[in-house]
Amino acid sequence: MDERLPYRRVLLKLSGEALQGDRSYGIDPATLNVIAEQLKKVQQAEIQVAIVVGGGNIFRGAEASAAGMDRATGDYAGMLATIINALALQDALERSGVTVRTQSAITVTAVAEPYIRRRAIRHLEKGRIVIFAAGTGNPYMTTDTAAALRAIEIDAEVLLMAKKNVDGVYETDPLKDATARKFQTLSYLDALNRRVQVMDSTALSLCMENSLPIIVFDLRAPRSIERAACGDHTGTRVSDTETAFAAAESPR
């Protein structure tokens, strides 16, 4: 590993929406291929990579609950959606020549290993990418919380939060407010107090309690995953540092 690189092990959170590209539903193969090629370059830099995938492009338990479905049942259905996404990403990575393992928090032994922390770390040490599916395996918990939890469990040095169509954290929604200012750095407490859309409060609190830095960046920017994993300044860094706004720029 290049000693100039700041991270030895990272965890990437991919939302389900990130995998659907410009489609209104499902998985976009071209988007998957772009993600896979970037992850291949990160792996070639000898950075250990774990991934947590969401399932919102296929099914959302909270929305189903609002429509009358039992919340726990809806959340379990959402976990199955994340497994579909994980398998699609696994296939794209393998086609690009990357060795990958998928671990699931709920038992689906025909398609994925059960989540075992020590086995996951061993896969990473052997240079394999590990995809964590099915969230935490518990209803009422988001995949953001799963990402924070898994990152802490595997001793990742940073949590990379890939967003769709926004290049960091803004004081208000940049898609609705053209004057919104972007944060270059943001403290955990400010993120919680301002209720900015970094991740849910449970996940953010986990990161704060364990001093796990978060990088929020735009997945669609050129080489975005590669740049974030290699420590290039991109997006917004949420950590113990003081909050600061970025230089004036046009919000996305």
KOLMARDREN-539750 format. One record per residue (C-alpha): residue number from 1; residue in one letter; x, y negated, z negated. Coordinates in pm, 1 decimal. Layout:
! KOLMARDREN-539750
+-----+----+----------+----------+----------+
|   i | aa |        X |        Y |        Z |
+-----+----+----------+----------+----------+
| NUM |  a |        X |        Y |        Z |
...
+-----+----+----------+----------+----------+
END
This chain:
! KOLMARDREN-539750
+-----+----+----------+----------+----------+
|   i | aa |        X |        Y |        Z |
+-----+----+----------+----------+----------+
|   1 |  m |      0.0 |      0.0 |      0.0 |
|   2 |  d |    118.6 |   -351.7 |     84.4 |
|   3 |  e |    209.9 |   -509.1 |   -250.2 |
|   4 |  r |     92.3 |   -846.9 |   -120.6 |
|   5 |  l |   -267.9 |   -725.3 |   -109.5 |
|   6 |  p |   -458.4 |   -825.6 |   -425.1 |
|   7 |  y |   -683.1 |   -520.3 |   -453.8 |
|   8 |  r |   -601.1 |   -151.7 |   -478.9 |
|   9 |  r |   -963.8 |    -34.4 |   -504.2 |
|  10 |  v |  -1281.3 |   -214.9 |   -399.0 |
|  11 |  l |  -1652.1 |   -142.4 |   -401.1 |
|  12 |  l |  -1862.6 |   -273.3 |   -112.2 |
|  13 |  k |  -2236.1 |   -328.1 |   -158.0 |
|  14 |  l |  -2430.4 |   -305.1 |    168.7 |
|  15 |  s |  -2797.4 |   -393.5 |    161.7 |
|  16 |  g |  -3038.4 |   -194.8 |    372.2 |
|  17 |  e |  -3120.5 |   -510.6 |    568.5 |
|  18 |  a |  -2754.7 |   -543.5 |    663.5 |
|  19 |  l |  -2775.0 |   -209.9 |    845.6 |
|  20 |  q |  -3076.4 |   -301.7 |   1056.8 |
|  21 |  g |  -2895.1 |   -573.1 |   1253.5 |
|  22 |  d |  -3146.7 |   -775.0 |   1455.2 |
|  23 |  r |  -3409.0 |   -504.7 |   1434.6 |
|  24 |  s |  -3722.8 |   -553.3 |   1226.8 |
|  25 |  y |  -3694.0 |   -205.5 |   1074.9 |
|  26 |  g |  -3455.7 |     87.8 |   1050.2 |
|  27 |  i |  -3088.7 |    121.9 |   1141.2 |
|  28 |  d |  -2900.0 |    -48.3 |   1422.9 |
|  29 |  p |  -2626.8 |    186.6 |   1557.9 |
|  30 |  a |  -2417.0 |   -102.4 |   1692.8 |
|  31 |  t |  -2410.5 |   -267.3 |   1350.6 |
|  32 |  l |  -2311.7 |     63.3 |   1189.9 |
|  33 |  n |  -2023.8 |    101.0 |   1435.9 |
|  34 |  v |  -1892.7 |   -250.2 |   1364.3 |
|  35 |  i |  -1901.9 |   -181.3 |    988.9 |
|  36 |  a |  -1729.2 |    154.8 |   1036.7 |
|  37 |  e |  -1446.4 |      6.1 |   1243.8 |
|  38 |  q |  -1381.9 |   -262.0 |    981.2 |
|  39 |  l |  -1381.5 |     -6.5 |    701.0 |
|  40 |  k |  -1136.1 |    203.2 |    899.7 |
|  41 |  k |   -893.6 |    -92.1 |    908.7 |
|  42 |  v |   -935.6 |   -147.7 |    534.8 |
|  43 |  q |   -857.9 |    218.2 |    473.3 |
|  44 |  q |   -552.5 |    195.4 |    700.6 |
|  45 |  a |   -427.0 |    -85.4 |    475.7 |
|  46 |  e |   -430.5 |    178.3 |    197.6 |
|  47 |  i |   -707.4 |      4.8 |      6.1 |
|  48 |  q |   -938.6 |    253.5 |   -163.5 |
|  49 |  v |  -1302.1 |    189.0 |    -65.5 |
|  50 |  a |  -1629.2 |    292.5 |   -226.4 |
|  51 |  i |  -1967.8 |    183.3 |    -93.4 |
|  52 |  v |  -2315.3 |    148.7 |   -241.0 |
|  53 |  v |  -2598.2 |    124.5 |     11.9 |
|  54 |  g |  -2946.6 |    -15.1 |    -32.9 |
|  55 |  g |  -3265.0 |    106.3 |    133.3 |
|  56 |  g |  -3472.4 |   -205.5 |    200.4 |
|  57 |  n |  -3459.7 |   -156.6 |    577.0 |
|  58 |  i |  -3667.8 |    160.0 |    531.9 |
|  59 |  f |  -3860.1 |    141.0 |    204.0 |
|  60 |  r |  -3890.4 |    -91.3 |    -95.7 |
|  61 |  g |  -4023.9 |     52.4 |   -418.8 |
|  62 |  a |  -4116.3 |   -288.1 |   -565.3 |
|  63 |  e |  -4325.3 |   -378.9 |   -260.6 |
|  64 |  a |  -4497.5 |    -39.8 |   -262.6 |
|  65 |  s |  -4572.5 |    -88.3 |   -632.4 |
|  66 |  a |  -4730.3 |   -427.2 |   -561.3 |
|  67 |  a |  -4954.1 |   -253.0 |   -308.0 |
|  68 |  g |  -5072.2 |     -3.7 |   -570.4 |
|  69 |  m |  -4816.6 |    279.3 |   -571.5 |
|  70 |  d |  -4682.7 |    400.6 |   -904.5 |
|  71 |  r |  -4361.4 |    203.6 |   -959.3 |
|  72 |  a |  -4144.3 |    499.7 |  -1056.0 |
|  73 |  t |  -4267.6 |    698.3 |   -755.5 |
|  74 |  g |  -4197.5 |    403.0 |   -527.5 |
|  75 |  d |  -3847.1 |    363.8 |   -666.6 |
|  76 |  y |  -3769.8 |    731.3 |   -609.6 |
|  77 |  a |  -3890.6 |    695.3 |   -251.7 |
|  78 |  g |  -3655.2 |    398.5 |   -219.6 |
|  79 |  m |  -3368.4 |    615.9 |   -342.7 |
|  80 |  l |  -3441.1 |    860.1 |    -61.1 |
|  81 |  a |  -3420.3 |    568.5 |    182.5 |
|  82 |  t |  -3069.8 |    488.8 |     56.0 |
|  83 |  i |  -2968.9 |    850.1 |    123.4 |
|  84 |  i |  -3081.7 |    813.8 |    485.4 |
|  85 |  n |  -2868.6 |    500.9 |    517.1 |
|  86 |  a |  -2572.7 |    669.8 |    349.3 |
|  87 |  l |  -2585.1 |    962.3 |    591.3 |
|  88 |  a |  -2604.6 |    727.4 |    890.1 |
|  89 |  l |  -2304.7 |    531.6 |    763.2 |
|  90 |  q |  -2118.0 |    854.8 |    688.4 |
|  91 |  d |  -2172.9 |    968.8 |   1046.6 |
|  92 |  a |  -2049.9 |    637.6 |   1190.7 |
|  93 |  l |  -1737.3 |    650.6 |    973.4 |
|  94 |  e |  -1660.0 |   1008.9 |   1069.5 |
|  95 |  r |  -1699.9 |    926.8 |   1438.3 |
|  96 |  s |  -1444.5 |    648.7 |   1393.1 |
|  97 |  g |  -1198.3 |    900.1 |   1246.5 |
|  98 |  v |  -1241.0 |    818.9 |    877.6 |
|  99 |  t |  -1262.3 |   1087.1 |    608.7 |
| 100 |  v |  -1567.1 |   1018.4 |    393.5 |
| 101 |  r |  -1769.6 |   1177.6 |    115.3 |
| 102 |  t |  -2126.3 |   1094.5 |     13.7 |
| 103 |  q |  -2235.7 |   1134.1 |   -346.5 |
| 104 |  s |  -2596.3 |   1103.6 |   -458.6 |
| 105 |  a |  -2733.8 |   1013.1 |   -800.8 |
| 106 |  i |  -3027.5 |   1249.0 |   -737.1 |
| 107 |  t |  -2977.3 |   1609.2 |   -633.3 |
| 108 |  v |  -2975.9 |   1666.4 |   -255.9 |
| 109 |  t |  -2705.0 |   1930.9 |   -231.6 |
| 110 |  a |  -2780.1 |   2016.0 |    132.7 |
| 111 |  v |  -2653.5 |   1674.6 |    247.2 |
| 112 |  a |  -2450.8 |   1514.7 |    -34.2 |
| 113 |  e |  -2241.4 |   1593.0 |   -338.4 |
| 114 |  p |  -2385.0 |   1510.1 |   -680.8 |
| 115 |  y |  -2238.5 |   1194.2 |   -829.8 |
| 116 |  i |  -1947.7 |   1293.6 |  -1054.4 |
| 117 |  r |  -1725.4 |   1006.7 |  -1161.1 |
| 118 |  r |  -1397.4 |   1198.3 |  -1181.1 |
| 119 |  r |  -1457.9 |   1366.2 |   -845.5 |
| 120 |  a |  -1534.5 |   1028.6 |   -686.1 |
| 121 |  i |  -1208.9 |    883.6 |   -819.4 |
| 122 |  r |  -1019.1 |   1185.7 |   -691.0 |
| 123 |  h |  -1166.4 |   1137.5 |   -343.9 |
| 124 |  l |  -1053.9 |    774.8 |   -350.1 |
| 125 |  e |   -704.4 |    870.8 |   -462.2 |
| 126 |  k |   -685.1 |   1108.8 |   -165.1 |
| 127 |  g |   -765.9 |    826.0 |     72.6 |
| 128 |  r |  -1128.6 |    913.1 |    137.3 |
| 129 |  i |  -1407.3 |    656.8 |    154.0 |
| 130 |  v |  -1686.0 |    739.6 |    -92.0 |
| 131 |  i |  -2048.9 |    639.8 |    -34.2 |
| 132 |  f |  -2275.7 |    627.7 |   -339.3 |
| 133 |  a |  -2642.8 |    689.2 |   -257.6 |
| 134 |  a |  -2970.7 |    692.4 |   -454.6 |
| 135 |  g |  -2880.6 |    394.5 |   -672.9 |
| 136 |  t |  -2834.2 |    488.3 |  -1036.6 |
| 137 |  g |  -3082.0 |    775.6 |  -1003.2 |
| 138 |  n |  -3326.5 |    590.5 |  -1228.2 |
| 139 |  p |  -3640.2 |    394.0 |  -1140.4 |
| 140 |  y |  -3663.4 |     22.8 |  -1224.3 |
| 141 |  m |  -3293.9 |    -18.9 |  -1143.3 |
| 142 |  t |  -3183.1 |   -198.6 |   -826.6 |
| 143 |  t |  -2899.8 |    -95.1 |   -598.3 |
| 144 |  d |  -2725.2 |   -417.8 |   -707.6 |
| 145 |  t |  -2716.2 |   -273.1 |  -1058.3 |
| 146 |  a |  -2593.5 |     57.1 |   -914.3 |
| 147 |  a |  -2314.3 |   -127.2 |   -732.5 |
| 148 |  a |  -2201.7 |   -305.8 |  -1049.6 |
| 149 |  l |  -2221.5 |     14.7 |  -1253.0 |
| 150 |  r |  -2031.1 |    229.8 |  -1001.6 |
| 151 |  a |  -1765.9 |    -38.8 |   -953.7 |
| 152 |  i |  -1702.4 |    -46.4 |  -1327.3 |
| 153 |  e |  -1707.3 |    332.2 |  -1358.4 |
| 154 |  i |  -1446.4 |    387.4 |  -1084.4 |
| 155 |  d |  -1227.0 |     96.4 |  -1203.2 |
| 156 |  a |  -1274.6 |   -108.1 |   -887.6 |
| 157 |  e |  -1098.4 |   -444.1 |   -899.9 |
| 158 |  v |  -1365.5 |   -638.8 |   -712.9 |
| 159 |  l |  -1726.6 |   -602.0 |   -602.5 |
| 160 |  l |  -1780.2 |   -715.0 |   -242.3 |
| 161 |  m |  -2139.7 |   -824.0 |   -181.1 |
| 162 |  a |  -2213.5 |   -831.3 |    192.6 |
| 163 |  k |  -2503.1 |  -1062.3 |    279.0 |
| 164 |  k |  -2700.7 |  -1106.0 |    599.1 |
| 165 |  n |  -2701.6 |  -1453.2 |    759.1 |
| 166 |  v |  -2554.8 |  -1640.2 |    461.9 |
| 167 |  d |  -2182.8 |  -1695.8 |    405.7 |
| 168 |  g |  -2174.0 |  -1732.8 |     30.0 |
| 169 |  v |  -2374.7 |  -1868.9 |   -261.8 |
| 170 |  y |  -2551.9 |  -2204.3 |   -228.3 |
| 171 |  e |  -2720.7 |  -2422.4 |   -489.0 |
| 172 |  t |  -3048.3 |  -2380.1 |   -296.4 |
| 173 |  d |  -3153.4 |  -2163.1 |     -2.6 |
| 174 |  p |  -2941.6 |  -2286.5 |    293.3 |
| 175 |  l |  -3191.0 |  -2141.7 |    540.4 |
| 176 |  k |  -3456.1 |  -2378.0 |    400.3 |
| 177 |  d |  -3243.3 |  -2673.0 |    282.4 |
| 178 |  a |  -2986.6 |  -2805.4 |    532.1 |
| 179 |  t |  -2826.1 |  -3019.9 |    259.0 |
| 180 |  a |  -2757.1 |  -2726.0 |     26.3 |
| 181 |  r |  -2401.1 |  -2719.2 |   -103.3 |
| 182 |  k |  -2199.9 |  -2399.1 |   -101.3 |
| 183 |  f |  -2006.8 |  -2283.1 |   -405.6 |
| 184 |  q |  -1642.2 |  -2196.8 |   -350.9 |
| 185 |  t |  -1622.9 |  -2048.8 |   -699.4 |
| 186 |  l |  -1899.4 |  -1985.4 |   -949.3 |
| 187 |  s |  -1884.4 |  -1871.7 |  -1310.1 |
| 188 |  y |  -2096.6 |  -1581.1 |  -1427.2 |
| 189 |  l |  -2284.3 |  -1804.1 |  -1672.1 |
| 190 |  d |  -2359.8 |  -2066.5 |  -1408.1 |
| 191 |  a |  -2483.8 |  -1796.2 |  -1173.3 |
| 192 |  l |  -2717.3 |  -1668.2 |  -1446.7 |
| 193 |  n |  -2831.8 |  -2013.4 |  -1558.5 |
| 194 |  r |  -2887.9 |  -2146.7 |  -1206.7 |
| 195 |  r |  -3066.0 |  -1824.3 |  -1103.8 |
| 196 |  v |  -2886.9 |  -1830.2 |   -770.6 |
| 197 |  q |  -2938.4 |  -1530.3 |   -544.3 |
| 198 |  v |  -2614.9 |  -1341.7 |   -607.1 |
| 199 |  m |  -2766.8 |  -1022.6 |   -747.0 |
| 200 |  d |  -3019.4 |   -934.4 |  -1014.6 |
| 201 |  s |  -2947.4 |  -1048.6 |  -1367.9 |
| 202 |  t |  -2882.7 |   -697.4 |  -1501.6 |
| 203 |  a |  -2610.8 |   -639.0 |  -1241.8 |
| 204 |  l |  -2461.1 |   -983.9 |  -1295.3 |
| 205 |  s |  -2452.5 |   -934.3 |  -1672.3 |
| 206 |  l |  -2272.3 |   -601.3 |  -1625.4 |
| 207 |  c |  -2008.6 |   -772.0 |  -1412.9 |
| 208 |  m |  -1969.8 |  -1054.0 |  -1665.5 |
| 209 |  e |  -1934.8 |   -818.8 |  -1962.9 |
| 210 |  n |  -1665.1 |   -621.4 |  -1781.2 |
| 211 |  s |  -1489.5 |   -916.6 |  -1608.6 |
| 212 |  l |  -1554.3 |   -768.1 |  -1263.6 |
| 213 |  p |  -1519.2 |  -1040.7 |   -998.4 |
| 214 |  i |  -1775.0 |  -1061.9 |   -718.5 |
| 215 |  i |  -1712.4 |  -1185.7 |   -365.0 |
| 216 |  v |  -2029.4 |  -1287.5 |   -177.3 |
| 217 |  f |  -1974.4 |  -1313.8 |    198.4 |
| 218 |  d |  -2147.8 |  -1299.2 |    535.6 |
| 219 |  l |  -2136.8 |   -950.3 |    684.4 |
| 220 |  r |  -2181.2 |  -1088.7 |   1035.8 |
| 221 |  a |  -1873.8 |  -1310.6 |   1028.7 |
| 222 |  p |  -1579.8 |  -1174.4 |   1235.0 |
| 223 |  r |  -1372.6 |   -918.5 |   1039.9 |
| 224 |  s |  -1566.9 |  -1013.5 |    727.1 |
| 225 |  i |  -1527.7 |   -685.7 |    536.2 |
| 226 |  e |  -1162.1 |   -657.2 |    627.3 |
| 227 |  r |  -1090.3 |  -1017.1 |    523.2 |
| 228 |  a |  -1277.7 |   -988.5 |    192.8 |
| 229 |  a |  -1110.4 |   -659.4 |     99.7 |
| 230 |  c |   -764.9 |   -796.5 |    184.4 |
| 231 |  g |   -811.4 |  -1106.5 |    -30.8 |
| 232 |  d |   -858.2 |  -1372.4 |    237.4 |
| 233 |  h |  -1063.3 |  -1656.8 |     94.3 |
| 234 |  t |  -1413.3 |  -1607.2 |    228.4 |
| 235 |  g |  -1758.0 |  -1675.2 |     91.6 |
| 236 |  t |  -1802.2 |  -1741.3 |   -280.3 |
| 237 |  r |  -1612.0 |  -1586.5 |   -571.0 |
| 238 |  v |  -1812.0 |  -1527.7 |   -889.4 |
| 239 |  s |  -1591.5 |  -1467.6 |  -1192.2 |
| 240 |  d |  -1469.8 |  -1622.3 |  -1516.6 |
| 241 |  t |  -1331.5 |  -1921.1 |  -1325.7 |
| 242 |  e |  -1491.0 |  -2265.7 |  -1332.1 |
| 243 |  t |  -1765.2 |  -2351.3 |  -1086.7 |
| 244 |  a |  -1658.4 |  -2558.1 |   -786.6 |
| 245 |  f |  -1825.4 |  -2659.3 |   -463.2 |
| 246 |  a |  -1660.5 |  -2590.8 |   -130.6 |
| 247 |  a |  -1562.1 |  -2868.4 |    105.4 |
| 248 |  a |  -1855.1 |  -3007.3 |    302.0 |
| 249 |  e |  -1961.6 |  -2771.9 |    577.8 |
| 250 |  s |  -2271.5 |  -2680.6 |    771.9 |
| 251 |  p |  -2476.2 |  -2414.2 |    593.2 |
| 252 |  r |  -2569.8 |  -2110.0 |    793.3 |
+-----+----+----------+----------+----------+
END
